[in-house]
Amino acid sequence: MFVLMLLLYASGAVLVFIDFLALRQAVTPAPLLGRMTSTMRWLILIPAGPGALRAAGSASMSARARRSRSLAAARCCWPRWRGRCR
């Protein structure tokens, strides 16, 4: 089921991007088509690098936060748990 949903999502995204590209090319005058295409590529690709780095940093921080919370919970509960096992 998940694979089917992923396939449908990916194919829908491709169709949407093709529609956006066709619309931009339809409304842009012929002499400016190359500039429009290169400008849109730069506007889409320039934020991709910093966005990926920020997402990786955020994921790393949340993993550290989960680890520290679980360690804090283990430290908090350790003396009580050890006492019950005796």
Sequence and secondary structure as in RCSB ss.txt:
>XXXX:A:sequence
MFVLMLLLYASGAVLVFIDFLALRQAVTPAPLLGRMTSTMRWLILIPAGPGALRAAGSASMSARARRSRSLAAAR
CCWPRWRGRCR
>XXXX:A:secstr
 HHHHHHHHHHHHHHHHHHHHHHHHHHS GGGHHHHHHHHHHHHHTTHHHHHHHHHHHHHHHHHHHHHHHHHHHH
HHHHHHHHHH 
